[in-house]
Amino acid sequence: MINGLKDIVTWANTNAGILSIIVAILLVIIPFIWSFFRYLNLKNRELKFECFKVYHQLIKDLVQPEAEGKSMMLDRQIAIVFELRNFPNYYELTLRTLQGLKRGWSTGSTERNRLLDEMALTIKHIKKKFKKTQQEDELDS
C-alpha cells in the first residue's frame, strides 16, 4: 500500500504541470456548469408558472363572461376548449372540468351544440393522450 502511494506521489510530481492545468480548467468550468444548470432550472420554473397563468386564464375565459350581463362568444369558447389540449400537465383536471361543464351545458338548447361537440373531441383527445402517458409512466416505474 505504501509503495502504491509512493508511486502516485512520484507520478503527481512528474506530471505537476499537466495536473495544474487540469485543476485550473476544472476551477473555471465547474462554476460555469453550475450557473448553466441554475439558469435552466430558473427558466423551467418560469415556464411552469407562465403555463399555470395561461391555463387558469383560459379556464376563466371559458366559463366567465367578459362583462356582466353579456353572453359568452361561442367561437371563442370553442377555441379555448381546443387550446386546452396543449396543457398535458393539466389533462386530469381538464378532463374532469370539461366533463362537468358538458353535463351542465347539455340542457337541450341547440345553440351550444358546436361547443359541446368540441368538448367531446377534446375529451376524447385527452383520454387518449392521458392513457398513453399513464402507460408510459407505468413502464418507467
C-alpha positions as CSV (number, residue, x, y, z in Angstrom):
1,M,0.0,0.0,0.0
2,I,2.8,2.4,0.9
3,N,4.6,1.5,-2.3
4,G,1.4,2.3,-4.3
5,L,1.1,5.7,-2.5
6,K,4.7,6.4,-3.3
7,D,4.1,5.7,-7.0
8,I,1.1,8.1,-7.0
9,V,3.1,10.9,-5.4
10,T,6.0,10.3,-7.8
11,W,3.6,10.3,-10.8
12,A,1.9,13.5,-9.5
13,N,5.3,15.3,-9.1
14,T,6.4,14.2,-12.6
15,N,3.1,15.5,-14.1
16,A,2.6,18.5,-11.9
17,G,2.3,20.9,-14.9
18,I,-0.4,18.9,-16.6
19,L,-2.2,18.4,-13.3
20,S,-2.2,22.1,-12.5
21,I,-3.6,22.9,-16.0
22,I,-6.4,20.3,-15.4
23,V,-7.2,21.7,-12.0
24,A,-7.3,25.3,-13.4
25,I,-9.6,24.2,-16.2
26,L,-11.9,22.5,-13.7
27,L,-12.0,25.5,-11.5
28,V,-13.2,27.6,-14.5
29,I,-15.6,25.0,-15.9
30,I,-17.4,23.9,-12.7
31,P,-18.8,27.3,-11.8
32,F,-19.9,27.8,-15.4
33,I,-21.7,24.4,-15.5
34,W,-23.3,25.2,-12.1
35,S,-24.5,28.6,-13.4
36,F,-25.8,27.0,-16.5
37,F,-27.9,24.4,-14.6
38,R,-29.2,27.0,-12.2
39,Y,-30.2,29.1,-15.3
40,L,-32.0,26.1,-16.8
41,N,-33.8,25.4,-13.5
42,L,-34.9,29.0,-13.2
43,K,-36.2,29.1,-16.8
44,N,-38.1,25.8,-16.2
45,R,-39.8,27.3,-13.1
46,E,-40.7,30.4,-15.1
47,L,-42.2,28.4,-17.9
48,K,-44.2,26.3,-15.5
49,F,-45.5,29.5,-13.8
50,E,-46.3,31.0,-17.2
51,C,-48.1,27.8,-18.2
52,F,-50.1,27.9,-14.9
53,K,-51.2,31.5,-15.6
54,V,-52.2,30.9,-19.2
55,Y,-54.1,27.7,-18.3
56,H,-56.1,29.3,-15.5
57,Q,-56.8,32.4,-17.7
58,L,-58.2,30.0,-20.4
59,I,-60.4,28.3,-17.8
60,K,-61.6,31.6,-16.6
61,D,-62.3,32.8,-20.1
62,L,-64.2,29.6,-20.9
63,V,-66.7,29.9,-18.0
64,Q,-66.9,33.6,-17.1
65,P,-68.4,36.2,-19.4
66,E,-66.2,39.1,-20.4
67,A,-68.6,41.6,-18.9
68,E,-71.5,41.4,-16.5
69,G,-74.8,40.6,-18.4
70,K,-73.1,39.7,-21.7
71,S,-73.1,36.2,-23.0
72,M,-70.0,34.3,-24.0
73,M,-68.8,34.3,-27.5
74,L,-69.4,30.7,-28.7
75,D,-66.5,30.6,-31.2
76,R,-64.1,31.9,-28.5
77,Q,-65.2,29.2,-26.1
78,I,-64.7,26.6,-28.9
79,A,-61.2,27.9,-29.5
80,I,-60.4,27.8,-25.7
81,V,-61.6,24.2,-25.4
82,F,-59.4,23.3,-28.4
83,E,-56.4,25.0,-26.8
84,L,-56.8,23.1,-23.6
85,R,-55.3,20.1,-25.5
86,N,-51.9,21.9,-25.3
87,F,-51.6,21.5,-21.5
88,P,-50.7,17.9,-20.8
89,N,-49.7,18.6,-17.2
90,Y,-53.3,19.6,-16.6
91,Y,-55.1,16.8,-18.5
92,E,-56.5,15.2,-15.4
93,L,-58.2,18.4,-14.3
94,T,-59.1,19.5,-17.8
95,L,-60.9,16.2,-18.3
96,R,-63.0,16.5,-15.1
97,T,-63.7,20.1,-15.8
98,L,-64.8,19.6,-19.4
99,Q,-66.9,16.6,-18.5
100,G,-68.6,18.6,-15.7
101,L,-69.2,21.6,-18.0
102,K,-70.5,19.4,-20.8
103,R,-73.1,17.7,-18.4
104,G,-74.1,21.2,-17.1
105,W,-74.4,22.8,-20.6
106,S,-76.2,19.9,-22.2
107,T,-79.6,21.4,-21.3
108,G,-81.4,20.6,-24.6
109,S,-80.6,24.0,-26.1
110,T,-79.0,23.6,-29.6
111,E,-77.1,26.9,-29.5
112,R,-74.2,25.3,-27.8
113,N,-74.0,22.1,-29.9
114,R,-70.8,23.2,-31.6
115,L,-69.2,23.8,-28.3
116,L,-70.4,20.5,-26.9
117,D,-69.0,18.7,-30.0
118,E,-65.6,20.4,-29.5
119,M,-65.7,19.4,-25.8
120,A,-66.4,15.8,-26.8
121,L,-63.4,15.9,-29.3
122,T,-61.1,17.4,-26.7
123,I,-62.2,14.9,-24.0
124,K,-61.6,12.1,-26.5
125,H,-58.1,13.5,-27.3
126,I,-57.2,14.0,-23.7
127,K,-58.3,10.5,-22.7
128,K,-56.2,9.0,-25.5
129,K,-53.1,11.1,-24.6
130,F,-53.6,10.7,-20.8
131,K,-54.0,6.9,-21.1
132,K,-50.8,6.8,-23.2
133,T,-48.9,8.9,-20.6
134,Q,-50.1,6.7,-17.8
135,Q,-48.9,3.6,-19.6
136,E,-45.5,5.2,-20.3
137,D,-45.3,6.1,-16.6
138,E,-46.0,2.5,-15.6
139,L,-43.3,1.3,-17.9
140,D,-40.8,3.7,-16.4
141,S,-41.6,2.6,-12.8
